[in-house]
Amino acid sequence: MSPKSYQHAERIPLAQLIETNRFRLVMHAQFEQSCGLSELPVELELSAGFAGKLPFPVPWDKWLYGFVRVNEFLGRLRQEKQVQGISLHDWGDQFLVLLDAPTGEIPYFVGRNEVTQLLADCLKPPELRK
């Protein structure tokens, strides 16, 4: 991922894409199973520094997996652009969000604190609770 290729990505509120009450983390084994019809898969790539500040244990590879129930905004993108999944990547002072679509990635930036809050408040499996 070249920083130059995403330099014009729009910054949006994370809740516009992923609302806390519509997001759940799962373990990698559950992520490999299909999600619900109203959900999209979400992958999060965290830096060691970010992962170390979360209020729950993060797997050694610093990847988290989850599913989000589609809201109105995401539903429009899913229908218009055929979005099939979402990935979030730690870029230091912000997160790069990539929506996976057949025509290519749709990039956005969201705030680091928004991702911290999402992960602190979302539904987690027992393995990710302290």
Rosetta silent file (secondary structure, phi, psi, omega in degrees, C-alpha in Angstrom):
SEQUENCE: MSPKSYQHAERIPLAQLIETNRFRLVMHAQFEQSCGLSELPVELELSAGFAGKLPFPVPWDKWLYGFVRVNEFLGRLRQEKQVQGISLHDWGDQFLVLLDAPTGEIPYFVGRNEVTQLLADCLKPPELRK
SCORE:     score description
SCORE:     0.000 S_00000001
   1 L     0.000  106.204  179.153    0.000    0.000    0.000 S_00000001
   2 L   -80.990  128.473  178.091    1.732    3.090   -1.215 S_00000001
   3 H   -54.995  -33.916 -178.175    0.869    6.241    0.765 S_00000001
   4 H   -64.194  -35.567 -177.001    0.784    8.154   -2.509 S_00000001
   5 H   -70.739  -15.331 -179.789   -1.995    5.987   -3.932 S_00000001
   6 H  -116.593   10.724 -173.863   -4.330    6.918   -1.035 S_00000001
   7 L   -62.050  -22.114 -178.817   -3.333   10.560   -0.518 S_00000001
   8 L  -104.196   12.859  179.198   -6.703   11.825   -1.777 S_00000001
   9 L   -64.895  140.212 -179.489   -8.848    9.422    0.237 S_00000001
  10 E   -74.055  142.901  173.881  -11.734   11.137    2.012 S_00000001
  11 E   -95.120  126.348 -179.215  -11.752   11.294    5.809 S_00000001
  12 L  -132.350  162.476  173.406  -15.103   10.203    7.217 S_00000001
  13 L   -68.337  134.509  179.760  -16.480    9.292   10.646 S_00000001
  14 H   -56.420  -38.146 -178.457  -15.926    5.579   11.301 S_00000001
  15 H   -61.879  -18.565  176.336  -19.540    5.241   12.511 S_00000001
  16 H   -65.980  -31.718  179.338  -20.676    6.100    8.997 S_00000001
  17 H   -99.740  -48.684 -174.238  -19.276    2.693    7.933 S_00000001
  18 L  -128.168  108.561  177.354  -19.064    0.635   11.124 S_00000001
  19 L   -90.150  139.170 -176.811  -21.359    1.361   14.045 S_00000001
  20 H   -54.551  -43.648 -177.280  -20.311   -0.115   17.385 S_00000001
  21 H   -75.120    0.414  178.360  -23.696   -1.724   18.043 S_00000001
  22 H  -116.978    8.259 -174.322  -23.501   -3.434   14.613 S_00000001
  23 E  -120.778  137.689  176.565  -19.947   -4.780   14.946 S_00000001
  24 E  -137.145  137.011  173.548  -18.647   -7.978   16.513 S_00000001
  25 E   -85.020  149.452  175.475  -15.156   -9.394   16.750 S_00000001
  26 E  -136.882  164.752  174.066  -14.619  -13.106   16.138 S_00000001
  27 L   -79.151  160.084 -175.189  -11.674  -15.456   16.314 S_00000001
  28 H   -55.874  -39.158 -179.728   -9.911  -16.295   13.041 S_00000001
  29 H   -60.413  -39.913  177.839  -11.530  -19.772   12.829 S_00000001
  30 H   -72.195  -29.571 -178.857  -15.028  -18.216   12.902 S_00000001
  31 H   -66.680  -28.927 -179.368  -13.967  -15.570   10.378 S_00000001
  32 L   -75.252  -10.886  174.514  -13.249  -18.261    7.810 S_00000001
  33 L   -88.291  158.687 -178.946  -16.908  -19.298    7.939 S_00000001
  34 L   -69.803  149.115  179.153  -19.442  -17.303    5.975 S_00000001
  35 L   -89.730  175.790  178.151  -21.086  -14.334    7.625 S_00000001
  36 L   -67.573  160.950 -178.630  -24.776  -13.495    7.761 S_00000001
  37 L   -61.247  -30.053 -178.492  -26.577  -12.118    4.711 S_00000001
  38 L   -95.249   14.443 -176.997  -26.811   -8.668    6.297 S_00000001
  39 E  -119.253  160.046  170.760  -23.121   -8.610    7.298 S_00000001
  40 E  -125.950  144.669  176.003  -19.750   -7.848    5.735 S_00000001
  41 E   -73.408  145.847 -179.661  -16.394   -9.266    6.899 S_00000001
  42 E  -131.677  130.222  175.046  -13.961   -6.827    8.530 S_00000001
  43 E  -117.934  138.918  179.591  -10.202   -7.297    9.011 S_00000001
  44 E  -123.814  123.723  176.072   -8.082   -4.993   11.178 S_00000001
  45 E  -103.147  114.811 -174.791   -4.300   -4.749   10.886 S_00000001
  46 L  -108.318  150.379  170.386   -2.904   -3.158   14.051 S_00000001
  47 L   -80.389  160.086  179.228    0.534   -1.884   14.961 S_00000001
  48 H   -61.349  -39.405  179.853    2.133   -3.348   18.080 S_00000001
  49 H   -63.638  -43.836  178.993    1.871    0.028   19.832 S_00000001
  50 H   -66.369  -46.760 -178.665   -1.836    0.375   19.111 S_00000001
  51 H   -59.918  -37.155 -178.421   -2.591   -3.253   20.032 S_00000001
  52 H   -68.524  -16.677 -179.229   -0.752   -2.869   23.339 S_00000001
  53 L   -96.334   -3.622 -179.761   -3.060   -0.041   24.416 S_00000001
  54 L   -77.193  151.658 -176.575   -6.325   -1.935   23.908 S_00000001
  55 L   -82.163   21.902  177.870   -8.220   -3.149   26.991 S_00000001
  56 L  -149.872  160.246 -178.824   -8.123   -6.803   25.843 S_00000001
  57 L   -72.549  133.927  179.364   -5.479   -9.254   24.642 S_00000001
  58 L  -105.522  138.177  178.209   -4.699   -9.049   20.909 S_00000001
  59 L   -54.098  155.901 -174.686   -3.379  -12.120   19.031 S_00000001
  60 L   -56.329  -31.080 -176.538    0.376  -12.227   18.413 S_00000001
  61 L   -84.280   -3.087  176.885    0.045  -11.335   14.711 S_00000001
  62 L    66.300   23.986  174.505   -1.877   -8.098   15.554 S_00000001
  63 E  -107.739  134.536  173.728   -4.781   -8.963   13.223 S_00000001
  64 E  -118.547  152.681 -176.768   -8.372   -8.826   14.424 S_00000001
  65 E  -131.405  146.967  179.580  -11.392  -10.152   12.557 S_00000001
  66 E  -163.342 -175.058  177.402  -15.047   -9.322   12.737 S_00000001
  67 E  -136.803  142.318  177.591  -18.346   -8.806   11.016 S_00000001
  68 E  -120.430  133.782  171.277  -20.444   -5.670   10.662 S_00000001
  69 E   -75.279  132.927 -173.755  -24.178   -5.567   10.038 S_00000001
  70 L   -68.689  129.274  174.179  -24.721   -3.303    7.072 S_00000001
  71 L   -95.304 -174.863 -176.067  -26.185    0.153    7.796 S_00000001
  72 H   -62.367  -47.383 -179.107  -27.863    2.444    5.222 S_00000001
  73 H   -62.256  -49.027 -179.651  -24.631    4.085    3.973 S_00000001
  74 H   -66.594  -33.859  177.322  -22.740    0.807    3.718 S_00000001
  75 H   -62.638  -40.005  177.004  -25.799   -0.826    2.153 S_00000001
  76 H   -63.323  -45.957  178.834  -25.771    1.748   -0.654 S_00000001
  77 H   -64.093  -38.905  179.239  -22.069    1.131   -1.284 S_00000001
  78 H   -61.426  -40.833 -178.147  -22.639   -2.612   -1.129 S_00000001
  79 H   -76.988  -48.528 -175.537  -25.345   -2.349   -3.777 S_00000001
  80 H   -72.048  -42.301 -174.539  -23.784    0.326   -6.042 S_00000001
  81 H  -107.428   -1.583 -179.120  -20.132   -0.765   -5.865 S_00000001
  82 L    58.935   43.952  178.600  -20.651   -4.426   -4.861 S_00000001
  83 L   -61.270  131.364 -175.138  -18.541   -4.008   -1.720 S_00000001
  84 L  -114.526  -10.828 -178.884  -17.599   -7.451   -0.402 S_00000001
  85 E  -177.057  170.284 -176.877  -15.506   -6.663    2.667 S_00000001
  86 E  -134.310  138.967  170.953  -13.704   -4.033    4.718 S_00000001
  87 E  -130.627  143.592  177.249  -10.150   -3.799    5.995 S_00000001
  88 E  -119.136  133.907 -175.948   -8.671   -1.245    8.398 S_00000001
  89 E  -128.158  127.447 -179.714   -4.925   -0.591    8.480 S_00000001
  90 E   -67.899  118.104  178.892   -3.046    1.328   11.171 S_00000001
  91 L  -116.529   36.438  177.242   -1.306    4.302    9.532 S_00000001
  92 L    85.057  -95.260 -176.790    0.059    5.918   12.673 S_00000001
  93 L   -88.857    0.336  178.067   -2.146    8.910   13.452 S_00000001
  94 E  -155.477  175.083  175.924   -5.138    7.512   11.523 S_00000001
  95 E  -117.208  137.537  173.108   -6.499    4.320   10.000 S_00000001
  96 E   -89.776  126.213  177.000   -6.841    3.607    6.305 S_00000001
  97 E  -107.128  127.422  177.583  -10.147    1.880    5.533 S_00000001
  98 E  -118.230  122.428  174.294  -10.341   -0.093    2.300 S_00000001
  99 E   -93.331  124.270 -176.887  -13.665   -1.295    0.969 S_00000001
 100 E   -85.234  118.697  179.821  -13.099   -4.325   -1.227 S_00000001
 101 L  -134.533  155.017 -179.853  -15.021   -4.130   -4.518 S_00000001
 102 L   -58.060  -29.551 -179.063  -14.635   -5.930   -7.867 S_00000001
 103 L   -86.580   -1.747  179.921  -13.627   -2.669   -9.563 S_00000001
 104 L   128.454  172.080 -178.617  -10.912   -1.957   -6.962 S_00000001
 105 L   -73.371  143.135  174.442  -10.483   -0.694   -3.429 S_00000001
 106 E  -109.904  110.344 -174.009  -12.476    2.282   -2.190 S_00000001
 107 E   -93.807  146.205  171.723  -10.277    4.118    0.360 S_00000001
 108 E  -142.644  160.452  170.005  -11.255    6.279    3.326 S_00000001
 109 E  -114.923  143.004  175.552   -9.416    7.537    6.394 S_00000001
 110 E  -132.860  161.026 -178.038  -10.863    7.403    9.915 S_00000001
 111 E   -73.169  146.205  178.739   -9.571    8.611   13.261 S_00000001
 112 H   -61.721  -42.287 -179.429   -7.394    6.458   15.491 S_00000001
 113 H   -64.594  -31.979  178.177   -9.511    7.275   18.551 S_00000001
 114 H   -65.510  -39.702  178.490  -12.645    6.121   16.705 S_00000001
 115 H   -68.597  -40.657  176.958  -11.071    2.704   16.095 S_00000001
 116 H   -58.068  -47.137 -179.289   -9.960    2.518   19.736 S_00000001
 117 H   -65.067  -42.788  177.712  -13.512    3.258   20.900 S_00000001
 118 H   -57.217  -48.119 -177.283  -15.036    0.759   18.445 S_00000001
 119 H   -70.573  -30.879  178.310  -12.764   -2.035   19.649 S_00000001
 120 H   -70.834  -35.247 -171.178  -13.279   -1.193   23.318 S_00000001
 121 H  -103.452   -8.914 -175.932  -17.086   -1.195   23.076 S_00000001
 122 L   -76.288  169.284  176.008  -17.927   -3.849   20.458 S_00000001
 123 E   -72.043  133.082 -177.978  -19.076   -7.406   21.114 S_00000001
 124 L  -128.550  148.667  173.751  -16.100   -9.745   21.691 S_00000001
 125 L   -71.466  161.215 -178.996  -15.690  -13.495   21.992 S_00000001
 126 H   -53.525  -33.553 -178.392  -14.560  -14.841   25.396 S_00000001
 127 H   -65.282  -20.428 -179.034  -10.976  -15.241   24.133 S_00000001
 128 H  -107.377   15.699  176.196  -10.712  -11.463   23.650 S_00000001
 129 L  -106.566  143.739  176.798  -12.128  -10.423   27.007 S_00000001
 130 L   -83.063    0.000    0.000   -9.960   -9.692   30.026 S_00000001
